[in-house]
Amino acid sequence: MNLLGILVVAFVFACSAVGTCGQMKADDRSRTEPVAVGQAAPDFTLADHNGQSVTLSKLGRPSVVVFYRGYWCPFCAKQLADLRGLLNGQAGVEMFAISVDPAEKSRGLISKIEKDGKGKVNFRLLSDPEGNTINAFGVYDTSYAGKGFDGIPRASVFVIDKDGKVVWARVETDYKQRPTLDEIRAGIQLARR
C-alpha cells in the first residue's frame, strides 16, 4: 500500500472512531446559513437584561429581532441607540436585541446608551450565552471562531410576522454596515399584512 492509501485508511478509521466526519461541516454550514424570508423563524426562550424570560412563539404579534456583536462594539452601540426611534408609532410590535453578552453587560450597555440624553432604550436586550439562538438563525460569524469573541453573531435584523414567519431580513457581512430605520420599517409593514 502506498502512502496515499495509508492516509485514506487512517482518515476513514479516525472518522469512524469519533463519528464526526462530514458532521462538523454540516453543523458549521447550518449555523452560518441565515434563515431566509418565507421560512419559519426558529423559536427561542431567552432571558432579558432584567432576568425576565421571553419566548418568541408566545408573542402572537410582529417582532423585530436584532442580532448584535456585543457590548464592546461601538457600531452595535450606535445601532441600538438609533433603534430607540424605530417603534415610534408602531403599536403591537415587539423588538429584541440578542447577543452572547450576560445580563450585567447588557444593563451596562443600556446605561451607556441612555447617557446621551436622547431617551430610554425601549426594547429588551436578550442574552444567548451558548449561542443557540444565534446558531439557529444561521448568523454565527466564523471570522471569530476560536478567538476571544467566538460565538458572536453577524450584525443582523429579522422581521417576523405574528405567525412566526420571517418576512424581511438583512444579514451583514461587514459589521460596520447596518440597515436604516426606514428599511426596517418597510419590513414591519410587510409583517402587518
Secondary structure, 3 states (H helix, E strand, C coil): CCHHHHHHHHHHHHHHHHCCCCHHHHHHHHHHCCCCCCCECCCCEEEECCCCEEEHHHCCCCEEEEECCCCCCHHHHHHHHHHCCCCCCCCCCEEEEEECCCHHHHHHHHHHHHCCCCCCCCCEEEECCCCHHHHHCCCECHHHCCCCCCCCECCEEEEECCCCEEEEEEECCCCCCCCCHHHHHHHHHHHHC
